[in-house]
Amino acid sequence: MFIAMNRFRVKKGSEQDFEKVWLRRDSHLAKVPGFVEFHLLKGPEHEDFTLYASHTVWQSRATFEAWTRSEEFRAAHRDAGQNKPLYIDHPQFEGFEVRQTLSRGKAAVA
């Protein structure tokens, strides 16, 4: 399993508009092989920004990388540049290979 995260420092006062962009957009993820689930996370508030993260779970790093080269990826990110005024700097990408998963009633190790 692979987890892809982008961290966004959303300008104070722009949180509602930022969330609307994510809630209304077509991510195209449901059509992509290897996609497991997506979460939009709201984190702590700071003096000039609120931290958000997009958290996507994939079956493997290979399926995530295939997504980044797909037509669905290009369609999902087509208008992303229009939202730059909502956040400070570029999103920060972080990718993680899962080494252990715990679920209610079961455990798995990679």
Sequence and secondary structure as in RCSB ss.txt:
>XXXX:A:sequence
MFIAMNRFRVKKGSEQDFEKVWLRRDSHLAKVPGFVEFHLLKGPEHEDFTLYASHTVWQSRATFEAWTRSEEFRA
AHRDAGQNKPLYIDHPQFEGFEVRQTLSRGKAAVA
>XXXX:A:secstr
 EEEEEEEEEETT HHHHHHHHHHS   GGGSTTEEEEEEEEEEE SSEEEEEEEEEES HHHHHHHHTSHHHHH
HTTTGGGGGGGEEEEEEEEEEE  EEEETTEEEE 
